[in-house]
């Protein structure tokens, strides 16, 4: 089962991590990203998109 990890800075300035394991939700995020960013994620590279760090684990 794939896992999408999002690291972001919350309102209080503290780094937070969100682990997304719902396949439908992962697919929705992938449709929002640029094709180049999706290719990076699919190869397992950490990708920064709009100030958030994303990582896709197979």
N, C-alpha and C positions, 0 to 999 in steps of 0.2 A: 504494500500500500504506500503510495507516495506521500511525502510530508513536505509542506511548504512552511519555511520558517521566516518570520518577519521580525526584524529588530528595528525599533523606532524610539524616538525620544518622546516621552509623554508630556502632558501639560506641566507637570511639576519639574521637568528637566531631567528626570531619571530615565535611563535606558530601560526599555521593556522588551519582552520577547513574546511573540504570539506564534503558536504552533497550530497550523491548519492541516487537518488530516481528512476533511470531507472532500471527496473527489469532485463533487459538483461545485463547491466553493473554489477549489483550486482551478478548475476549468474556467470559471467566471473571471478570476484574477488574470489568468493567462490571456484571455481575450482582450483585457484592458491594456496589457503591456505591448510595447513595440515588438516587431518581429525579431529585431536584433537582440533585445533583452530576453525574449523567450528562448532564443537559441543558446544564449549564455547560460540561462537557468537550466536548460535541458542537459547541458554538459557538466553540470554540478559546480559551476563557478558562482561565487558570491557576487551579486549584482546590486548596485545602488540605483534605485528608481525613486525619484522625487524625495530625497532625503532619507528614505528607508532602505535598509539592507535586506535583501531577499536571498534565500537559498532553497533550492529544490533538491530533496533527497529521494531517490527511487524507492 
